[in-house]
Structures are given as structure tokens and as C-alpha cells.
Amino acid sequence: MARALVTLPKVAKAGEVIEIRTLIQHAMETGYRRDSDGAMLPRSLIRRFTCHFAASGKAGPGDLVFATTLHAAMAANPSLQFHFRASSTGSFTFAWDGDDGFAHREQAQLLVNA
Amino acid sequence: MASRIASRRSCWSMREALLLTAALLVAPVAHAQAGAEARRSGFTYATPSTQALQQDDSQNPAMLWVADGRVAWNKVDGEARKACADCHGKIESMRGVAPRYPAVAAASQRVVNLGQQINQCRSTRQRAPALAAESDALLALATAIAFESRGMAIAPSQPAPAALKQAQARGKALFHERIGHVALSCHDCHDTLAGKRLGAAVIPPGHATGYPIYRLEWQKVGSLQRRLRNCMTAVRAETPAWGAQELVDLEAWLMLRAAGMPLETPGVRP
């Protein structure tokens, strides 16, 4: 049961730099640990996080805003925070993809006032 | 040059004197406050970055469990096809509930903690199987319910019903009983040595104000019983099973010991 929290302002002024915070529930199992019976715990990591922004009215996933590759040394429940210069109203798509077909998507709207 | 250094020095000493005066003026006030509330939450011993994690809901990882618990609250379950919300209404109605637990359960007249009460509700009202102790599903519900009471004073029933009073007394005795190969009681560390260090870690005074809690060491949310069992393993004592009466008794005593302190759920600790 993966769950993600995305925090960003609903409204921004044109040209304003906003902070986007994401948090996702994931064990980030390294593949180097053993369980209490001594068996190896299979690796299960989020491998890739991307954030796209599509200005309203435009088709497709939009422009890539932020992306990162995650590795075994990341803590569980990774929190990723980044900044974005608001220029037009539109929607963000956040994507987390990982081992064992893990995939989680979130959407968020941003209203930009001139 | 020399005079400049000298003047700078005198300037510093002046500032130091001012600071000292300020400290002297502040000291009695601080002392009076300490007299009123000498108890310190483990939060005050955490590093600023860990404190920031707890105080910001957009960064506190335990908020993921709160979000899960809120969904579970409205989810129909069991043979009775009922959700928590069908009897209790909105989860906001749970404000003030968590600070009373452990409490005497109406049905069994036994002292139970919040997780056990949730399972009692599940088996009697929802007719659903009990959630496993320390499972994410149970922790999520307990965290979401306790979150509604964040900031409220911990308040075990007053006057305590006989069963609760007995549990608190048993818990207090257990708190002072030396256990394990290391022969330490809870009291030995958490009353006598609180604020000092065990290896690199500061020993907190053991006020259970933030449970269920997110521990960075666990990388997930855990219950007070998990914490108690942790300590018992550390002193090489036998750990009671999840939900054992001894653990509930200890919880009852700890909440009485922390009565009046604000509930911090969901807390974040190293």
C-alpha cells in the first residue's frame, strides 16, 4: 500500500519560485539485508522519480521539471524536494517507478496569476 | 592598532556583561517554569533536523500512515459490512480519545490500549478478523486516530476506575523492577540517568508523548509496545508477547506518568 504526499502552493504569481515537496511510502529494501531466518531480502527500490509540468491546454505529459535516480543508500519513505519557477497555469505529474513493477502516480494543479 | 584591539576587547567584555545580566534576569523565570513542568518530552533531546521533520506535516513521514489510516477509517470491512465511520462518524470525532488510553474497555472490563480497542471494535462491530499487532494497517488506524488529538493533554480517566488503577499500579511496579541479565529497571535509566548518554544516544526521560512514533532507526512507524520490547531486549530480559498484560500495564503507568503533557502524535525520533 503505497501512498504519497505532495505539497505545493495552489496559487503562485508569474515568475515566483515555488517549493515542491514529495514524500512516498516505500521500504527501499537494499537487497543486502537478511530476514530473521537468514534468508536474503530481495532488493526492492524506487529507481526513478520524475516530475513533469504541462501548461493547461497543451497535450502530452508536458516538460520534464525534475528527475532523479535512486539507489540502495536512500532511506525508506524517501522525501524529495525541489524548486520550480511558475510561469503559467497547469498540472504536475509525479511518477515513482521501481523494482517489481512498482509504479505510483500523483497529480497536482497550479494556478498562476499574472 | 593596540588601542583598537583593546577597545574591541572592552566592547566584547561589555557585551558579555550585558549577556550575563540578561542571563541572571532570565534565570529565576526559567527556574520557575522548570518547577511547573520539569518533565521533558523526548522531542527536546532530538536534533534540530529531527525536530523539523516532526513539526512539518509535509515532511513528517508518519503522515503517510495518518493518510492510510484516514482511508481505512472509511473503508467498509467485515461480515457486518461496516466502516469505522458508520458508527463513529467523521474521524475528527475521535478528538480527545487517544489521550485517555490505555482505558477500561466497556465490553470486557479489561484495560486495553488503543490498538486493542480498534481490534475489539473490528471483531464485535465489524465482525472482521483482528489486525495483526504492529501491522501497518493497525498502526495506520491508531496513528490517524491519535493524530486527531495532537496537542491535547494526555489525560487518563480521572478518577480512575478500579481496573485502570490496578493496571497503573502494576505498571509502576514493573517500571521499578530490575530485569534482564543487565539488571536494570526502566526507572534506573529513564528517571535517574535521563539526559545523560548511553553510548552516543541521549537517554530520554521516557515520556511516551508521541506514539505511534516514526523512528528513523526503524524507518517506519511503531507502537509504544515495540519501544518497550526494544528496551527489554537491550537489557537482555525476556520480552512479553505483543499485547501482553505486562506491556499494557506499563503503558497505563507511562501515560499516567506523562499526564498533562501534550500528545505529539505522530512524533519523530532518531
Interface residues (C-beta under 8 A of the other chain):
Chain A: M1 R3 A4 L5 T7 R21 L23 I24 Q25 A27 M28 A75 A76 N77 S79
Chain B: S58 Q59 P61 M63 L64 W65 A67 D68 D136 L216 Q219 K220
